[in-house]
Amino acid sequence: MLKKTLKKEDKLKLKSEFENVRFRGEKIVSKGFLTVVAKSFEGLTNVRCGVICSRKYSVLAVRRNRARRLLFESFRLLKNDIQPCHIVLIPRKRMMDYKLDDTISELKNSLLELKVLK
């Protein structure tokens, strides 16, 4: 059984990485969040994810951080089943009422539709 951990290397950090994914990637809009996936470009050997959650989502930092945590946790649980790609997740206001199960199922459906889930 593979460990399901999230390391620093699993997260997108640089602005250029986020821009690269948003420029080259395919996007899918679901009820709770926007998923952008960049499948193929040079040096891509692992799965990495980043979350963009601005004040437009909520003025309260507590709500923005909760959305980030939910998205990163759902990514962590699905990480071993995803093909090498870079993913950017952007929460929408409807996600404020989501539980972890809702987030996982919606992310799974988005990734299946984008054909990146093994």
C-alpha positions in Angstrom: 0.0 0.0 0.0 1.4 3.4 -1.0 1.6 6.2 1.6 -0.6 9.1 0.9 1.5 12.0 2.0 1.8 15.5 0.6 5.3 16.8 0.4 6.6 20.3 -0.5 7.6 19.0 -3.9 4.0 18.1 -4.6 2.9 21.7 -4.5 3.3 24.4 -7.2 5.1 27.4 -5.7 6.3 29.8 -8.3 4.2 32.3 -10.2 5.7 31.1 -13.4 4.5 27.5 -12.7 0.9 28.7 -12.1 1.0 30.8 -15.3 2.4 27.9 -17.3 -0.5 25.6 -16.2 -3.2 28.3 -16.8 -1.7 29.1 -20.2 -1.1 25.5 -21.5 -3.7 23.6 -19.5 -7.2 22.4 -20.2 -9.9 23.7 -17.8 -13.1 22.3 -16.5 -15.6 24.2 -14.4 -17.6 22.3 -11.8 -20.0 23.5 -9.1 -17.4 24.0 -6.4 -14.2 24.9 -8.2 -12.3 25.3 -11.4 -9.8 22.7 -12.4 -6.9 23.4 -14.8 -4.6 20.6 -15.8 -1.4 20.8 -17.9 -0.6 17.3 -19.1 2.4 17.3 -21.3 5.5 19.5 -21.3 9.2 19.1 -20.7 10.5 17.8 -17.4 7.1 16.5 -16.2 7.7 13.4 -14.1 5.4 13.8 -11.1 2.0 15.1 -10.1 2.0 18.6 -8.6 -0.9 20.8 -7.5 -1.5 24.4 -6.6 -4.5 26.3 -5.2 -5.4 29.9 -6.0 -7.8 31.4 -3.5 -8.1 35.1 -3.5 -10.2 37.6 -1.6 -12.8 37.4 -4.3 -13.7 34.0 -2.8 -14.1 35.4 0.7 -12.9 38.4 2.7 -12.3 36.1 5.7 -9.0 34.4 5.7 -10.5 31.5 7.7 -12.8 30.6 4.8 -10.0 30.9 2.2 -7.7 28.7 4.3 -10.5 26.1 4.7 -11.0 25.9 1.0 -7.3 25.5 0.4 -7.1 22.7 3.0 -10.0 20.9 1.5 -8.6 21.0 -2.0 -5.1 20.0 -0.9 -6.5 17.1 1.2 -8.6 15.8 -1.7 -5.6 16.1 -4.0 -3.5 14.2 -1.4 -5.9 11.3 -1.3 -6.2 11.0 -5.1 -2.5 11.7 -5.8 -1.4 8.1 -6.4 -4.1 7.6 -9.0 -3.3 10.7 -11.1 -1.0 10.6 -14.2 2.0 13.0 -14.2 0.6 16.5 -14.7 0.3 19.9 -13.0 -3.0 20.9 -11.6 -4.3 24.3 -10.5 -7.5 24.4 -8.4 -9.5 27.6 -8.0 -12.5 27.4 -5.5 -15.8 29.1 -6.2 -18.2 30.6 -3.6 -20.4 27.5 -3.7 -17.6 25.5 -2.1 -18.1 27.2 1.2 -20.6 24.6 2.3 -18.6 21.6 1.0 -17.4 18.7 3.2 -14.4 16.6 2.3 -16.4 13.9 0.6 -18.0 16.5 -1.7 -14.7 17.9 -2.6 -13.1 14.5 -3.3 -15.9 13.3 -5.5 -16.0 16.5 -7.5 -12.3 16.5 -8.0 -12.4 12.9 -9.0 -15.1 13.6 -11.6 -13.2 16.6 -13.0 -10.0 14.6 -13.4 -11.9 11.7 -15.0 -13.4 14.1 -17.5 -9.9 15.5 -18.2 -8.6 12.0 -18.6 -5.8 12.2 -16.1 -7.0 9.7 -13.6 -5.5 6.2 -13.9 
